[in-house]
Amino acid sequence: MNEFKAVSSHRARIVFRVPSRMTPSRSQEVTIITRVRDHSDEAIQEALKKVYSQWDNFKVERVDWLT
């Protein structure tokens, strides 16, 4: 019998910084609302990498958990 395991996720507004592509010595602030599997730092980084695969250096400034 196949078992289905439900994975819960949480909506979050994540504000983060990444190096600017035009001027690497500067950074740009980006805000995104997305789903995150849990409230851990690892899950937040995973969610960001899923959406922004071209960036790999995220500096999370703030996370607001939404209902």
Backbone bond lengths (Angstrom), bond angles and torsions (degrees), N, CA, C in turn:
res aa  C-N    CA-C-N  psi(-1)  N-CA   C-N-CA  omega(-1)  CA-C   N-CA-C  phi
1 M - - - 1.443 - - 1.537 108.87 -
2 N 1.311 116.27 134.63 1.461 120.26 176.90 1.518 110.13 -79.35
3 E 1.319 114.80 132.33 1.463 119.18 177.14 1.509 108.69 -105.14
4 F 1.306 114.82 134.23 1.461 120.52 178.45 1.514 107.57 -105.36
5 K 1.312 115.59 122.24 1.454 120.05 178.32 1.522 107.99 -104.62
6 A 1.307 115.85 116.77 1.465 120.67 179.46 1.524 109.61 -72.87
7 V 1.299 114.96 134.56 1.460 120.77 177.23 1.517 107.11 -111.35
8 S 1.309 115.15 120.17 1.458 117.59 -179.88 1.521 109.09 -84.30
9 S 1.304 115.71 153.39 1.456 120.45 175.38 1.514 107.65 -139.71
10 H 1.300 114.36 161.77 1.450 121.50 -176.17 1.520 108.89 -127.03
11 R 1.329 116.19 140.41 1.460 119.94 176.13 1.516 108.65 -79.87
12 A 1.324 115.67 138.45 1.457 120.21 -179.72 1.515 110.21 -143.49
13 R 1.321 114.90 143.61 1.469 121.18 169.20 1.521 105.05 -98.69
14 I 1.323 116.03 117.03 1.453 121.41 -176.52 1.525 108.83 -112.52
15 V 1.309 115.57 125.47 1.465 121.78 175.37 1.522 105.81 -107.69
16 F 1.338 116.27 124.02 1.460 119.46 -177.68 1.517 110.47 -143.33
17 R 1.329 115.12 166.13 1.464 122.24 178.48 1.530 108.93 -119.21
18 V 1.323 114.62 144.19 1.461 121.85 174.08 1.517 107.64 -136.76
19 P 1.335 117.70 154.28 1.465 119.60 176.97 1.529 110.56 -61.34
20 S 1.307 116.11 139.39 1.454 121.36 177.15 1.525 109.32 -67.21
21 R 1.311 116.56 139.05 1.472 120.08 178.56 1.526 111.45 -71.79
22 M 1.315 116.15 -31.90 1.460 119.84 -177.65 1.528 111.85 -81.48
23 T 1.331 116.76 -35.90 1.461 121.74 -179.92 1.529 107.82 -135.18
24 P 1.327 117.64 90.23 1.468 121.26 -174.39 1.535 114.76 -57.41
25 S 1.321 117.40 -22.41 1.465 119.11 178.97 1.521 111.93 -75.15
26 R 1.321 117.05 -11.07 1.468 122.33 177.36 1.515 109.22 -109.44
27 S 1.325 115.74 163.00 1.464 119.11 177.67 1.518 109.12 -126.02
28 Q 1.314 114.34 160.57 1.458 119.85 177.64 1.520 108.61 -121.80
29 E 1.328 115.73 145.60 1.449 121.22 179.11 1.518 109.21 -94.50
30 V 1.312 115.96 134.98 1.457 122.51 -179.23 1.528 107.94 -129.57
31 T 1.331 116.40 140.90 1.456 121.74 175.78 1.524 108.47 -121.58
32 I 1.317 116.17 135.51 1.458 121.29 179.56 1.533 108.56 -139.88
33 I 1.316 116.02 146.14 1.463 121.59 169.56 1.518 105.70 -110.74
34 T 1.325 116.14 123.45 1.460 121.17 -176.41 1.521 109.73 -151.42
35 R 1.308 115.95 174.92 1.463 121.65 177.07 1.529 108.94 -94.48
36 V 1.335 115.36 139.09 1.462 122.81 179.29 1.520 107.16 -128.52
37 R 1.325 117.34 137.54 1.473 120.31 -172.54 1.524 113.65 -67.64
38 D 1.339 118.13 -31.95 1.464 121.10 174.37 1.524 108.43 -156.50
39 H 1.304 117.54 -174.92 1.466 121.38 -174.03 1.527 113.87 -89.66
40 S 1.305 118.91 14.13 1.468 121.32 -178.00 1.533 111.87 -82.08
41 D 1.321 115.04 156.36 1.469 120.67 176.36 1.531 110.72 -61.00
42 E 1.319 116.24 -38.59 1.469 121.17 179.41 1.531 111.05 -61.22
43 A 1.321 116.93 -43.00 1.467 121.30 -179.79 1.523 111.18 -66.62
44 I 1.324 117.01 -36.72 1.468 120.81 177.72 1.525 110.03 -65.31
45 Q 1.337 117.46 -46.39 1.466 121.22 178.24 1.535 110.73 -61.42
46 E 1.321 116.64 -40.83 1.468 121.97 179.39 1.535 110.63 -61.69
47 A 1.326 116.31 -44.04 1.468 120.48 179.46 1.526 110.96 -63.85
48 L 1.325 117.22 -40.96 1.465 120.48 179.15 1.523 111.37 -66.03
49 K 1.322 116.88 -42.09 1.466 120.25 179.92 1.524 111.77 -65.85
50 K 1.331 116.06 -30.96 1.470 119.96 178.71 1.534 110.49 -66.58
51 V 1.322 116.66 -39.50 1.459 121.32 -177.66 1.533 111.24 -84.27
52 Y 1.321 116.70 -39.56 1.469 121.73 -176.19 1.522 110.13 -118.11
53 S 1.299 116.94 69.40 1.463 120.96 -176.68 1.530 113.09 -66.62
54 Q 1.331 117.06 -19.53 1.462 119.49 -179.24 1.532 112.12 -76.86
55 W 1.335 117.22 -15.61 1.465 120.93 178.91 1.521 109.10 -107.88
56 D 1.315 116.48 147.31 1.466 118.59 177.86 1.523 112.73 -133.98
57 N 1.311 116.82 5.69 1.461 120.49 -176.30 1.525 109.63 -125.07
58 F 1.328 116.09 76.97 1.462 121.16 -178.34 1.523 110.26 -92.07
59 K 1.315 116.73 133.90 1.457 121.41 171.73 1.531 106.27 -116.30
60 V 1.325 115.92 101.72 1.463 120.69 -176.47 1.522 109.10 -72.88
61 E 1.319 115.46 124.75 1.469 122.22 179.33 1.521 111.24 -92.10
62 R 1.343 115.88 -41.01 1.468 119.49 -174.65 1.524 109.46 -159.35
63 V 1.331 115.78 146.09 1.462 122.00 173.41 1.523 107.65 -130.11
64 D 1.320 115.51 122.64 1.463 121.42 175.09 1.519 106.93 -109.16
65 W 1.331 116.50 118.72 1.465 121.04 179.80 1.516 108.60 -83.09
66 L 1.325 116.57 125.02 1.469 123.06 -176.83 1.517 110.06 -100.72
67 T 1.323 115.79 157.24 1.460 119.46 -179.81 1.510 110.90 -94.42
